[in-house]
Amino acid sequence: MRYFLCVIGMVMFIEGLPYFAFPDKMKPWLQKLLETENSTLRKLGVVMMLTGLLLVYLSRPMG
């Protein structure tokens, strides 16, 4: 559980970094995101999830 909370904290840190560092550039990007088709967002989401699972699998301890 401790490791899980550490990972969640790191994800939140990385996700929040652009909003902190570049708030003026994030607003137009978010507007474009709102205009993106749902099917495109779903495809992007599944690619990100599968990539994340692959990284977790590859980083597991061997043996």
Biopython code that builds the backbone (N, CA, C, O; Angstrom):
import numpy as np
from Bio.PDB.StructureBuilder import StructureBuilder

atoms = [
    (1, "MET", "N", (0.832, -1.195, 0.000)),
    (1, "MET", "CA", (0.000, 0.000, 0.000)),
    (1, "MET", "C", (0.871, 1.251, 0.000)),
    (1, "MET", "O", (0.533, 2.254, -0.628)),
    (2, "ARG", "N", (1.973, 1.184, 0.695)),
    (2, "ARG", "CA", (2.876, 2.331, 0.769)),
    (2, "ARG", "C", (3.449, 2.643, -0.611)),
    (2, "ARG", "O", (3.537, 3.806, -1.004)),
    (3, "TYR", "N", (3.839, 1.600, -1.346)),
    (3, "TYR", "CA", (4.372, 1.768, -2.692)),
    (3, "TYR", "C", (3.311, 2.360, -3.619)),
    (3, "TYR", "O", (3.607, 3.233, -4.434)),
    (4, "PHE", "N", (2.079, 1.880, -3.489)),
    (4, "PHE", "CA", (0.973, 2.372, -4.300)),
    (4, "PHE", "C", (0.754, 3.862, -4.064)),
    (4, "PHE", "O", (0.587, 4.616, -5.023)),
    (5, "LEU", "N", (0.754, 4.294, -2.823)),
    (5, "LEU", "CA", (0.570, 5.702, -2.505)),
    (5, "LEU", "C", (1.730, 6.545, -3.043)),
    (5, "LEU", "O", (1.522, 7.680, -3.472)),
    (6, "CYS", "N", (2.922, 6.009, -3.023)),
    (6, "CYS", "CA", (4.078, 6.706, -3.576)),
    (6, "CYS", "C", (3.900, 6.911, -5.078)),
    (6, "CYS", "O", (4.163, 7.995, -5.599)),
    (7, "VAL", "N", (3.455, 5.874, -5.763)),
    (7, "VAL", "CA", (3.244, 5.969, -7.211)),
    (7, "VAL", "C", (2.139, 6.974, -7.531)),
    (7, "VAL", "O", (2.291, 7.787, -8.443)),
    (8, "ILE", "N", (1.044, 6.930, -6.800)),
    (8, "ILE", "CA", (-0.053, 7.875, -7.020)),
    (8, "ILE", "C", (0.434, 9.307, -6.789)),
    (8, "ILE", "O", (0.089, 10.209, -7.552)),
    (9, "GLY", "N", (1.226, 9.515, -5.751)),
    (9, "GLY", "CA", (1.772, 10.838, -5.476)),
    (9, "GLY", "C", (2.669, 11.332, -6.595)),
    (9, "GLY", "O", (2.624, 12.509, -6.954)),
    (10, "MET", "N", (3.481, 10.451, -7.148)),
    (10, "MET", "CA", (4.361, 10.852, -8.247)),
    (10, "MET", "C", (3.555, 11.186, -9.501)),
    (10, "MET", "O", (3.883, 12.133, -10.216)),
    (11, "VAL", "N", (2.508, 10.416, -9.769)),
    (11, "VAL", "CA", (1.652, 10.707, -10.926)),
    (11, "VAL", "C", (0.980, 12.063, -10.751)),
    (11, "VAL", "O", (0.926, 12.852, -11.695)),
    (12, "MET", "N", (0.467, 12.344, -9.553)),
    (12, "MET", "CA", (-0.173, 13.629, -9.298)),
    (12, "MET", "C", (0.813, 14.779, -9.450)),
    (12, "MET", "O", (0.455, 15.839, -9.964)),
    (13, "PHE", "N", (2.042, 14.581, -9.012)),
    (13, "PHE", "CA", (3.067, 15.610, -9.149)),
    (13, "PHE", "C", (3.340, 15.899, -10.625)),
    (13, "PHE", "O", (3.365, 17.056, -11.043)),
    (14, "ILE", "N", (3.543, 14.850, -11.401)),
    (14, "ILE", "CA", (3.852, 15.014, -12.819)),
    (14, "ILE", "C", (2.660, 15.616, -13.568)),
    (14, "ILE", "O", (2.845, 16.458, -14.447)),
    (15, "GLU", "N", (1.446, 15.195, -13.229)),
    (15, "GLU", "CA", (0.256, 15.741, -13.874)),
    (15, "GLU", "C", (0.058, 17.221, -13.536)),
    (15, "GLU", "O", (-0.417, 17.982, -14.379)),
    (16, "GLY", "N", (0.406, 17.632, -12.342)),
    (16, "GLY", "CA", (0.206, 19.019, -11.929)),
    (16, "GLY", "C", (1.292, 19.976, -12.378)),
    (16, "GLY", "O", (1.087, 21.189, -12.391)),
    (17, "LEU", "N", (2.433, 19.446, -12.743)),
    (17, "LEU", "CA", (3.574, 20.285, -13.113)),
    (17, "LEU", "C", (3.286, 21.251, -14.255)),
    (17, "LEU", "O", (3.617, 22.429, -14.120)),
    (18, "PRO", "N", (2.685, 20.830, -15.381)),
    (18, "PRO", "CA", (2.431, 21.792, -16.461)),
    (18, "PRO", "C", (1.479, 22.916, -16.056)),
    (18, "PRO", "O", (1.643, 24.051, -16.503)),
    (19, "TYR", "N", (0.490, 22.619, -15.218)),
    (19, "TYR", "CA", (-0.456, 23.647, -14.783)),
    (19, "TYR", "C", (0.235, 24.684, -13.904)),
    (19, "TYR", "O", (-0.110, 25.865, -13.941)),
    (20, "PHE", "N", (1.193, 24.249, -13.126)),
    (20, "PHE", "CA", (1.951, 25.167, -12.274)),
    (20, "PHE", "C", (2.952, 25.974, -13.087)),
    (20, "PHE", "O", (3.068, 27.187, -12.909)),
    (21, "ALA", "N", (3.674, 25.306, -13.978)),
    (21, "ALA", "CA", (4.761, 25.950, -14.711)),
    (21, "ALA", "C", (4.275, 26.795, -15.890)),
    (21, "ALA", "O", (4.867, 27.832, -16.191)),
    (22, "PHE", "N", (3.205, 26.362, -16.557)),
    (22, "PHE", "CA", (2.761, 27.045, -17.770)),
    (22, "PHE", "C", (1.238, 27.233, -17.802)),
    (22, "PHE", "O", (0.589, 26.744, -18.727)),
    (23, "PRO", "N", (0.657, 27.922, -16.828)),
    (23, "PRO", "CA", (-0.799, 28.038, -16.809)),
    (23, "PRO", "C", (-1.361, 28.759, -18.036)),
    (23, "PRO", "O", (-2.457, 28.435, -18.493)),
    (24, "ASP", "N", (-0.624, 29.731, -18.571)),
    (24, "ASP", "CA", (-1.112, 30.474, -19.735)),
    (24, "ASP", "C", (-1.126, 29.612, -20.999)),
    (24, "ASP", "O", (-1.928, 29.860, -21.899)),
    (25, "LYS", "N", (-0.266, 28.624, -21.080)),
    (25, "LYS", "CA", (-0.229, 27.744, -22.246)),
    (25, "LYS", "C", (-1.171, 26.552, -22.088)),
    (25, "LYS", "O", (-1.545, 25.928, -23.081)),
    (26, "MET", "N", (-1.555, 26.233, -20.866)),
    (26, "MET", "CA", (-2.434, 25.091, -20.636)),
    (26, "MET", "C", (-3.889, 25.401, -21.012)),
    (26, "MET", "O", (-4.622, 24.506, -21.433)),
    (27, "LYS", "N", (-4.304, 26.650, -20.864)),
    (27, "LYS", "CA", (-5.701, 27.001, -21.152)),
    (27, "LYS", "C", (-6.070, 26.743, -22.614)),
    (27, "LYS", "O", (-7.088, 26.095, -22.860)),
    (28, "PRO", "N", (-5.294, 27.218, -23.600)),
    (28, "PRO", "CA", (-5.654, 26.890, -24.990)),
    (28, "PRO", "C", (-5.584, 25.390, -25.274)),
    (28, "PRO", "O", (-6.385, 24.869, -26.051)),
    (29, "TRP", "N", (-4.642, 24.700, -24.655)),
    (29, "TRP", "CA", (-4.518, 23.261, -24.860)),
    (29, "TRP", "C", (-5.755, 22.540, -24.334)),
    (29, "TRP", "O", (-6.259, 21.612, -24.966)),
    (30, "LEU", "N", (-6.237, 22.973, -23.174)),
    (30, "LEU", "CA", (-7.440, 22.365, -22.608)),
    (30, "LEU", "C", (-8.663, 22.666, -23.471)),
    (30, "LEU", "O", (-9.564, 21.835, -23.582)),
    (31, "GLN", "N", (-8.698, 23.854, -24.083)),
    (31, "GLN", "CA", (-9.803, 24.180, -24.980)),
    (31, "GLN", "C", (-9.807, 23.235, -26.183)),
    (31, "GLN", "O", (-10.867, 22.778, -26.610)),
    (32, "LYS", "N", (-8.630, 22.943, -26.728)),
    (32, "LYS", "CA", (-8.528, 21.999, -27.836)),
    (32, "LYS", "C", (-8.976, 20.604, -27.400)),
    (32, "LYS", "O", (-9.587, 19.867, -28.174)),
    (33, "LEU", "N", (-8.667, 20.256, -26.164)),
    (33, "LEU", "CA", (-9.075, 18.960, -25.634)),
    (33, "LEU", "C", (-10.594, 18.848, -25.588)),
    (33, "LEU", "O", (-11.154, 17.794, -25.890)),
    (34, "LEU", "N", (-11.259, 19.935, -25.208)),
    (34, "LEU", "CA", (-12.722, 19.938, -25.161)),
    (34, "LEU", "C", (-13.335, 19.776, -26.548)),
    (34, "LEU", "O", (-14.439, 19.248, -26.682)),
    (35, "GLU", "N", (-12.627, 20.224, -27.573)),
    (35, "GLU", "CA", (-13.136, 20.150, -28.941)),
    (35, "GLU", "C", (-12.815, 18.819, -29.619)),
    (35, "GLU", "O", (-13.291, 18.559, -30.725)),
    (36, "THR", "N", (-12.019, 17.982, -28.973)),
    (36, "THR", "CA", (-11.616, 16.707, -29.555)),
    (36, "THR", "C", (-12.768, 15.701, -29.481)),
    (36, "THR", "O", (-13.508, 15.659, -28.498)),
    (37, "GLU", "N", (-12.905, 14.902, -30.521)),
    (37, "GLU", "CA", (-13.953, 13.880, -30.568)),
    (37, "GLU", "C", (-13.765, 12.858, -29.445)),
    (37, "GLU", "O", (-12.640, 12.542, -29.060)),
    (38, "ASN", "N", (-14.880, 12.352, -28.928)),
    (38, "ASN", "CA", (-14.839, 11.349, -27.864)),
    (38, "ASN", "C", (-14.100, 10.092, -28.299)),
    (38, "ASN", "O", (-13.359, 9.502, -27.513)),
    (39, "SER", "N", (-14.297, 9.684, -29.537)),
    (39, "SER", "CA", (-13.633, 8.466, -30.010)),
    (39, "SER", "C", (-12.116, 8.639, -30.013)),
    (39, "SER", "O", (-11.383, 7.698, -29.708)),
    (40, "THR", "N", (-11.651, 9.822, -30.351)),
    (40, "THR", "CA", (-10.210, 10.090, -30.340)),
    (40, "THR", "C", (-9.669, 10.048, -28.917)),
    (40, "THR", "O", (-8.591, 9.507, -28.673)),
    (41, "LEU", "N", (-10.416, 10.617, -27.986)),
    (41, "LEU", "CA", (-9.992, 10.601, -26.581)),
    (41, "LEU", "C", (-9.977, 9.174, -26.034)),
    (41, "LEU", "O", (-9.091, 8.813, -25.259)),
    (42, "ARG", "N", (-10.951, 8.370, -26.437)),
    (42, "ARG", "CA", (-10.985, 6.977, -25.991)),
    (42, "ARG", "C", (-9.783, 6.207, -26.520)),
    (42, "ARG", "O", (-9.170, 5.430, -25.789)),
    (43, "LYS", "N", (-9.447, 6.420, -27.784)),
    (43, "LYS", "CA", (-8.287, 5.747, -28.371)),
    (43, "LYS", "C", (-7.009, 6.161, -27.649)),
    (43, "LYS", "O", (-6.167, 5.323, -27.326)),
    (44, "LEU", "N", (-6.872, 7.454, -27.400)),
    (44, "LEU", "CA", (-5.701, 7.942, -26.670)),
    (44, "LEU", "C", (-5.658, 7.335, -25.269)),
    (44, "LEU", "O", (-4.596, 6.941, -24.790)),
    (45, "GLY", "N", (-6.818, 7.264, -24.617)),
    (45, "GLY", "CA", (-6.887, 6.696, -23.277)),
    (45, "GLY", "C", (-6.468, 5.241, -23.230)),
    (45, "GLY", "O", (-5.722, 4.839, -22.337)),
    (46, "VAL", "N", (-6.943, 4.439, -24.188)),
    (46, "VAL", "CA", (-6.587, 3.021, -24.179)),
    (46, "VAL", "C", (-5.102, 2.837, -24.493)),
    (46, "VAL", "O", (-4.464, 1.948, -23.931)),
    (47, "VAL", "N", (-4.548, 3.656, -25.374)),
    (47, "VAL", "CA", (-3.109, 3.575, -25.664)),
    (47, "VAL", "C", (-2.308, 3.918, -24.413)),
    (47, "VAL", "O", (-1.324, 3.247, -24.105)),
    (48, "MET", "N", (-2.722, 4.957, -23.692)),
    (48, "MET", "CA", (-2.012, 5.345, -22.465)),
    (48, "MET", "C", (-2.115, 4.254, -21.402)),
    (48, "MET", "O", (-1.133, 3.959, -20.721)),
    (49, "MET", "N", (-3.296, 3.654, -21.254)),
    (49, "MET", "CA", (-3.464, 2.596, -20.260)),
    (49, "MET", "C", (-2.611, 1.373, -20.599)),
    (49, "MET", "O", (-1.961, 0.803, -19.722)),
    (50, "LEU", "N", (-2.615, 0.973, -21.866)),
    (50, "LEU", "CA", (-1.822, -0.191, -22.263)),
    (50, "LEU", "C", (-0.318, 0.088, -22.121)),
    (50, "LEU", "O", (0.446, -0.787, -21.716)),
    (51, "THR", "N", (0.087, 1.295, -22.452)),
    (51, "THR", "CA", (1.497, 1.666, -22.271)),
    (51, "THR", "C", (1.873, 1.636, -20.796)),
    (51, "THR", "O", (2.947, 1.155, -20.435)),
    (52, "GLY", "N", (0.990, 2.150, -19.943)),
    (52, "GLY", "CA", (1.237, 2.117, -18.510)),
    (52, "GLY", "C", (1.337, 0.696, -17.978)),
    (52, "GLY", "O", (2.219, 0.389, -17.177)),
    (53, "LEU", "N", (0.431, -0.171, -18.422)),
    (53, "LEU", "CA", (0.492, -1.567, -17.988)),
    (53, "LEU", "C", (1.771, -2.245, -18.464)),
    (53, "LEU", "O", (2.377, -3.027, -17.731)),
    (54, "LEU", "N", (2.177, -1.942, -19.689)),
    (54, "LEU", "CA", (3.424, -2.499, -20.211)),
    (54, "LEU", "C", (4.622, -2.035, -19.377)),
    (54, "LEU", "O", (5.509, -2.831, -19.066)),
    (55, "LEU", "N", (4.647, -0.763, -19.019)),
    (55, "LEU", "CA", (5.748, -0.255, -18.188)),
    (55, "LEU", "C", (5.757, -0.906, -16.807)),
    (55, "LEU", "O", (6.821, -1.231, -16.279)),
    (56, "VAL", "N", (4.576, -1.095, -16.223)),
    (56, "VAL", "CA", (4.498, -1.776, -14.932)),
    (56, "VAL", "C", (4.989, -3.199, -15.057)),
    (56, "VAL", "O", (5.731, -3.680, -14.200)),
    (57, "TYR", "N", (4.581, -3.883, -16.125)),
    (57, "TYR", "CA", (5.016, -5.270, -16.341)),
    (57, "TYR", "C", (6.522, -5.357, -16.526)),
    (57, "TYR", "O", (7.172, -6.232, -15.955)),
    (58, "LEU", "N", (7.076, -4.453, -17.321)),
    (58, "LEU", "CA", (8.518, -4.484, -17.586)),
    (58, "LEU", "C", (9.354, -4.092, -16.371)),
    (58, "LEU", "O", (10.519, -4.476, -16.273)),
    (59, "SER", "N", (8.778, -3.338, -15.453)),
    (59, "SER", "CA", (9.541, -2.887, -14.294)),
    (59, "SER", "C", (9.382, -3.802, -13.080)),
    (59, "SER", "O", (9.943, -3.528, -12.019)),
    (60, "ARG", "N", (8.624, -4.880, -13.232)),
    (60, "ARG", "CA", (8.426, -5.787, -12.084)),
    (60, "ARG", "C", (9.730, -6.494, -11.747)),
    (60, "ARG", "O", (10.569, -6.705, -12.622)),
    (61, "PRO", "N", (9.901, -6.858, -10.492)),
    (61, "PRO", "CA", (11.115, -7.596, -10.100)),
    (61, "PRO", "C", (11.147, -8.979, -10.757)),
    (61, "PRO", "O", (10.132, -9.672, -10.830)),
    (62, "MET", "N", (12.289, -9.347, -11.214)),
    (62, "MET", "CA", (12.448, -10.670, -11.840)),
    (62, "MET", "C", (12.779, -11.710, -10.762)),
    (62, "MET", "O", (13.488, -11.421, -9.798)),
    (63, "GLY", "N", (12.258, -12.905, -10.946)),
    (63, "GLY", "CA", (12.630, -13.995, -10.054)),
    (63, "GLY", "C", (11.636, -14.274, -9.072)),
    (63, "GLY", "O", (11.815, -15.173, -8.249)),
]
sb = StructureBuilder()
sb.init_structure("model")
sb.init_model(0)
sb.init_chain("A")
sb.init_seg("    ")
for serial, (resi, resn, name, xyz) in enumerate(atoms, 1):
    if name == "N":
        sb.init_residue(resn, " ", resi, " ")
    sb.init_atom(name, np.array(xyz, "f"), 0.0, 1.0, " ", f" {name:<3s}", serial, name[0])
structure = sb.get_structure()
